[in-house]
């Protein structure tokens, strides 16, 4: 039992402190992922790089962020949560700091796309799913909602500050602030993040005293775990419904809005700080919306929740091009409805994956589903940049993104239409 567990004693379950530490890890990763959107216009002005070129680096970052998910979840099973997260945070901090020296597009692709993208992929939703399934038997939806909301809080904390720094001091100062934030979290993970409840002589929160405790140590290598689970899960229809609906989720959130909204606001005469503040306001709404979504997913049918989330998001995106033409209420209305729905899809999606594939396999299966999310985000980040470069406007991209969300609202109604879980074990 570590010193923090001894100090806490019986005052509250250590799982909640674990949630707080992981929340901060995800917060730092969220701020790191949001940084390229703040840097887009300054890099365009300083180096003459087109938005399509910068979007390529961002799309590589987003794709690797998602593709790392299943391998990160498998590495946590094989090597442990703490060592895996420590390596990721160290790589993230070093990569961001190194980017202050870049002067060519290939360097941005290598550093922000490959190095930072791969590192942030470890500190992502697969980490949340692993921690939730290990530490909690009850309130899993609520806890997943809280951890997922850290992405919104990352925007709230970082974006206006980073945009202001970029505007007054340049983009290189931005990367030093972000690198420092990632480095600060390292000692918290090293000293306060146990591997599992048994490491501090506890049971998962909400688990009955007589229930068996999972203590099996995974001996297979992460590649075998990840690909074996994929081979099993990919034979089921539910996997592909979850994968493609989450592909659309990624395309319509951090791929499009998260990457391009600040630049889009600039097309309508708004400053970078104003655009970042709009994203931050959406982050505030999403903090409440995603936490509420987690609470709802513990109580209501996840398919029905996802139907409404995707449908309302699609309508919001179709409204966005018109919002800039309404003097006062246009953008605030968009920020409210879209913000509440930003990543509210995550808790019910995790719940469905756990219901279909079981508690042990769910984090790795969900890692592959997150890969679909980030492939969709990469597709939208690059596609929207190319459409903007060729058409001079984001309107077509907004309509395409909104239409895809309406398609997803229909797809999700077909998920988990059976009564018993499907096995998805590593080969």
N, C-alpha and C positions, 0 to 999 in steps of 0.2 A: 504493500500500500504506500503511495507516494505522500509527500508532506502535505500537499493540498487536500488530499482525501482525509488525512488525519485532522487537519484544522477544521474542515467542514463538519466532520462527525456525522451526527444524525439530523443536522439542521435542514438539509435538503439533499435530494439525490444528486450524486456526482454527474449523472447524465446531463443535467442542466448546465453545469460548468463546461462540459464537453461541447455542448451546443454553442455556448458563448464563444469558446475558442475557435471552433469551426466557422462560426458566423464571421469572426474577424479575418480568418483566412480567406473566406469567400469574398469578403468586403474588399480586401487588398487586390484579389484577382479581378473583381469587378471593376475597380478603378483602373487597373492596368489595361483591361480589355476596352474600356471606354476612351482611353487616351488617344488612339489614332484618329478618332473623329474630331478631337480638338486640334490635332496637328495637321489636318488635311489642308485647310486654307493657308496656314503659315508656310507649309512645305511647298505648296503650289506657288506662293509668292516668291519665296527665297530661291528655289531651284528651278522653277518653271515646269515642274512635273505636272502632268495632267491628272484630273481626278480619276480617270480610268486606270492610270499607272499606279496611283496611290491605292485605289480600290483593289487592285490585284494583290498587293501586299496584305491588305486587310482581309481579303477573301481567303488567302493562304492561312493567315492567323486563325480565322474563324473555322476553317475546315479542319486544321490540326487540333484546335481546341475540342472539336467534337470527336474526331477520330481517336484521340487519346483516351476518351472516356472508358471504353471497355477494357483497355489494357491497364489503365490506372486502377480500375476496380479489381482486376485480376492481380495486379501487383500488391494491392492492399491485402488481399487474401493470402498471398504467398509470403511477402516480406513484412507486412504490417502497415498500419495507417501512418504512424508517426514518421518512420524513415522515408516512406514514399512522399509524404507531404513536405518534409524538410528538404529533400533533393529538389522538388518542384519549386519551392519558394526561393531557394538559393539560385537556381537557374533563372527564375523570373527576374529577381533583383539584378543579377549580373547582366542579363540580356538587355534590360531596360537602360541600365547605366551605360552599357557599351554603345547603345544607339545614339548617344550624344555625339559620337564621332562620325556618324554616317554622312556621306556626301553624294551618294549615287543610289538610284532606285534598287539595284540588285542587293545593296547592303540592307535596305529597309525590308526587302522580301526575305532575306536570310535571317535578319535579327528579329524583326517584329513578326514576320510570317512564320518562320520555322522555329526559332529558339523560344520566343515568348509565347507563340501559339501553342507549342507542345507543352510548355510548363504550366500555362493557365488551364490546359485541358485536364491536368491532374486535380487542381483546386477548383472543381466544378461540381455539377449536379451528381455525378457518380460518387463523389466523396460524401455528399449529403445523404444519398440513398444508403450507402454503406453504414454511416454513423447511425442513421435513423433505425435501420433494421437490427443493428447490434445492440443499441442502447435502450430502445423503447419497444414495449409490447402494446401499450395503449397510447393514444394521442399521436400516432405516427403522422397522420395527415397534418395536424397542427404544427408539429415540429418541422416537417418538410416544408410547410408554408413559410415558417419563420426563416429557415435557412435559405430558401429560394428568394425570399424578400431581400436578402443581403445584396443581391445584384442591383435591386432598385435603390437600396441605401447607398451602395457604392457610387451610383450616379449622383444621388443627393449630396453626398459628402464631397466627391471629387470634381464633378464636371464644372460647376460655376467657378470654383477656385482655380482649376487648371486652365479654363478659358481666360480668366482674368490674368493669370501668370503669362500665358501665351501672348495675350494682347499687349502687355506692358513690358515683359522681359524676354520674350522669345520662347520658341518651342524647346530649346535645350534645357532651360530651367524646369520646364514641365517634366521632362524625363527624370531629372534628378529627384524631384519631389516624389514621383511614383516609385522609383527604385528604393528610396528611403522608407516609404510606407511598407513595402514588401519585406524589407530587412527587419523592421521593427517587430513583425509578427513571428519571426523565427524563434526567439527564445520562449515565447508563449507556447508554441507547439512543442518545443523540446522539453519543457518542464511541466506542462499542464494537460497533455493529451495522452491518456492511457490507451492501450490497445483495445480493451473490451471491459465490460463491467467486472468480470472475474479478476481482472488485474488489480482492482481496488476492493476485492472481497464483497462485491455487490451482485445482484441480479438485475436484468433489464428493468427499467421503470415500468410498473404495472403488471409485471409477471407474477403469477401465483407462486407461493413459497415451495410447493411440491413439484413444480414443473421442471423437467430436465433442462440443464443448461448446456448449450452448444459449446464444446471445447475442441472440436476437431481442427487440427492444423493442416492447412493445404500444403501438399508437397510437390504438386505439379508446377511447371514453370508458367509464368503469366501468359505467354503466347498460346500454350496448350489450353489453358483455362478459357481465355477469351475466344479463340476460334472454335473450341469444342462446344462452348455454349451457343455461339452463333450458328454452328451447324445444326444443333438441335432446335433452337428457337425458330430459325428461318424456315423450317418445314411447316410451321403453323401460320394460318391466315391472320391471327391476331397480331403477330409480330409485324407483318407488313402493313397492317392498318395503323398500328401504333407508330411505325417508322415513317410512313408517308404523311400522316397527320402532323407528326412532329417536324418533318421536313418543312411543311407549310408554316408551322409555328415559327421556326427559325427564320424562314424567308421574310416573314411579316413583322418580326421584332428586331433583334439586334442586327440582322443582316441588312434590313432596309432602313427602318426608323433609327435604330441605334447608330448606324454608320453615316447616314446621309441627312438626318434632320437638321443638324447645325448648318451644313452647306446649303440645304434647301431654304432655310430661313434667310441665308445671305442672298439668295436669288430675289427675295422680296424686300431687300433693304434693311434687314435686321442684322445686328452685330453678333459676333460669336458668343459674347456673354449672354445676350438675350436668347439665342438659340439654346445654349447650354442650360440657362435657367428654365426654359420650357421643358427640356428633358429632365431636369431636376424636379420640377413640379410633378411631372408624370411619375418620377420615382417615388415621391411622397404618396401619391395615390396608389401606386402599385404595392408599396409597403403594406398598406391596409388591405388592398384587394387580394394579394397573394396569401397573406396570413388568414384572411377570411375564407379564401378558397380552401386552404388546408383544413380549417374547422368544418367547412361544409362537406369536404370529401370524407370526413369521418362519419357523416350522418346521412348523406344523400347519394343517389346513383351517379357514379362518376361519368358515365356516358352522357347523361342528360346535362350535367354541368359543362362538359366539354362542348356539347352542341351549342349551348348559349354563349360560351366564351368565344368560340371561333366565329359564330354568326355575328355577334355584336362587334367583334374586332374588324371583321370584313366591312361592315357598314361604316365604322369609324374611318377606315382607310379610304373608302370611296368619298367620304365627306371632306377629307383633308384638303384637296386642292381648292375647295370652295371656302375653307375656313380662313385662308389668308385674305379673302376679299371682304370679310365681315369685320367691321371696324374694331369692335371691342370683344364681343362674345365668341367669335369664331374659334380662335386657337384655345382659349380656356375650356370651351366645351369639348373640343377634341382631346385636350390634355386630360380632362376628367374621365371621359368614357374609355379612351384608349389606355390611359394610365392604370385604371382599376383592373384592366384586362391584360396588361402587358405580359406577365408570365404566370398568370393565375392558372394556366393550363398544366403546370408542372405537378402540383400535388395529386390531382385526380389521375394524371398519366402514370405516376409512380404507383398509385393505389391499384390501378388496373394491371400494371406489370407484375406487381406482387401477387395479386389475386390469381392471375393466369399462370405464372411460372414459379411461384413459391418464394419464401423468404430468403433462402440461400442463393438461388440463381438470379433473383430479381436485380441486384445491383449491377451485375455484368450484363444482363439483358438490357437493362435501362441504359447502360453505357453505350450499347449499340444503337439504341433508340435516340440517345443524345447525339450520336454521330450523324444520324439522319437530320436532326435539328440543325446542326452546324453546317452540314453540307447544303441544306436549304438556305442558311444564312450566307454562306459563301457565294452561292448562286445569286442571291439577291443583291449582295454587296457589289459584286462585279457587274451584274446585269443592270442594276440601277445606275451605276457609274457610266456604263457604256451608253445607256439610253439618254442620260443627261448630256453626255458629250456630243451625241449625234443629233438630238432633238432640241437641246437647250432648255428643257423643262423636265420636271419629275412627275408630271401629271399621269402619263401612261404607266409609269412604274407603280404609282399609287393605285390605279385601277386594277392592274394585274394582281398586285398583292392582295387587294380586297377581295377580288374574285376567287383567288385560291383559298382564302379563309372560308368563304361560303362553301366551297367544295369539301374542305376539311370538316365543316360542321355536319355534313351528311355522312362522311366516312366513319366518324367516331361512334355513330349509333350502332355499328355492326360489331364493335369490339366486345369480347368476353360474353358471347351469347350462349355459353355452356355453364354447367353447374360445378364441374370439378377442375382443379388446377391441371395444367399441362406440364409435364416434366421437361426441364431444360438444363441438363447437366453436362459438364465437360466430358468430352470423349476420352 
